[in-house]
Amino acid sequence: MSQPLPKNRTEWLIFFRRAKTVDTLDLMLDGALKKLKTPAEQADAILGHEARLDELEGSR
């Protein structure tokens, strides 16, 4: 049984924190966007992705 998808950008950030590399992060976003139906849901996922990307790039 799969877990429900996050509901807001904070939950998406927590979800994306499982990614330790930018490549993994991008793959996770691609998979999530395929499952999301509304533009608002997709926007929250993208904003969470961008927040995690900033974290990863800041740790370099």
C-alpha positions in Angstrom: 0.0 0.0 0.0 1.4 3.4 -1.0 1.5 6.4 1.3 -0.7 9.4 0.6 1.1 12.3 -1.1 1.9 15.4 0.9 -0.8 18.1 1.1 1.2 21.4 1.3 4.6 22.7 0.5 5.9 22.1 4.0 5.0 18.5 3.8 6.5 18.3 0.3 9.8 19.7 1.7 9.8 17.0 4.4 9.1 14.4 1.7 11.9 15.7 -0.5 14.4 15.7 2.3 14.8 12.0 1.6 16.7 13.0 -1.5 20.4 13.3 -0.9 21.4 14.3 -4.4 20.0 16.7 -7.0 19.4 13.8 -9.4 17.3 11.9 -6.9 15.4 15.1 -6.0 14.6 15.7 -9.7 13.4 12.1 -10.1 11.2 12.4 -7.1 9.6 15.6 -8.4 9.0 14.0 -11.9 7.2 11.1 -10.2 5.1 13.3 -8.0 4.0 15.6 -10.8 2.7 12.6 -12.7 0.4 11.7 -9.8 -0.9 15.2 -9.0 -4.0 16.4 -10.6 -4.4 20.2 -10.0 -2.1 23.1 -10.7 -2.2 24.1 -7.0 -1.0 20.6 -5.9 1.7 20.7 -8.6 2.8 24.2 -7.4 3.1 23.1 -3.8 5.3 20.1 -4.9 7.5 22.4 -7.1 7.9 24.9 -4.2 8.9 22.1 -1.8 11.3 20.8 -4.5 12.9 24.3 -4.8 13.3 24.6 -1.1 15.1 21.3 -0.8 17.2 22.2 -3.8 18.3 25.3 -2.0 19.2 23.2 1.0 21.3 20.8 -1.0 23.1 23.6 -2.9 23.7 25.4 0.3 25.5 22.4 1.9 28.0 22.2 -0.9 
